[in-house]
């Protein structure tokens, strides 16, 4: 896997084609935006659930 990635990056770096650069930029931008969308979607739910867990732990009585 690492060998394939290294070969891909070497070919990408030496490529004279502008289409390769454009495709790569679009793929990177799409990946970053997808990451932001996932984090934004689940952030509020995760905070709410962790608050519920913290409250449940605080409500426990130690004997």
C-alpha positions in Angstrom: 0.0 0.0 0.0 2.7 2.4 0.9 4.7 1.5 -2.2 1.6 2.2 -4.4 1.0 5.6 -2.7 4.7 6.6 -3.1 4.5 5.7 -6.8 1.2 7.6 -7.3 2.6 10.7 -5.6 5.8 10.5 -7.7 3.7 10.2 -10.9 1.5 13.0 -9.8 4.4 15.3 -9.0 6.0 14.7 -12.4 2.8 14.9 -14.4 2.5 17.8 -16.9 -1.3 17.4 -17.1 -3.4 20.1 -15.6 -6.4 17.7 -15.4 -4.6 15.6 -12.8 -4.0 18.6 -10.6 -7.7 19.7 -11.0 -8.9 16.2 -10.2 -6.7 16.0 -7.1 -7.8 19.4 -5.8 -11.5 18.5 -6.3 -11.0 15.2 -4.5 -9.2 16.8 -1.6 -11.8 19.6 -1.3 -14.7 17.0 -1.3 -13.0 14.9 1.3 -12.4 17.9 3.6 -16.0 19.1 3.2 -17.4 15.6 3.9 -15.3 15.5 7.1 -16.7 18.9 8.2 -20.3 17.7 7.4 -19.9 14.6 9.5 -18.4 16.4 12.4 -21.0 19.1 12.2 -23.8 16.6 12.0 -22.8 14.5 15.0 -21.2 17.2 17.2 -24.4 18.3 19.0 -25.6 14.7 19.5 -22.2 13.7 20.9 -22.2 16.6 23.4 -25.8 15.9 24.5 -25.0 12.2 25.0 -21.9 12.9 27.0 -23.8 15.4 29.2 -26.4 12.6 29.8 -23.6 10.2 30.8 -22.0 12.7 33.1 -25.3 13.4 34.8 -25.9 9.7 35.3 -22.5 9.3 36.8 -23.0 12.3 39.1 -26.3 10.9 40.3 -24.8 7.6 41.4 -24.4 7.2 45.2 -21.3 5.8 46.6 -21.9 3.3 49.4 
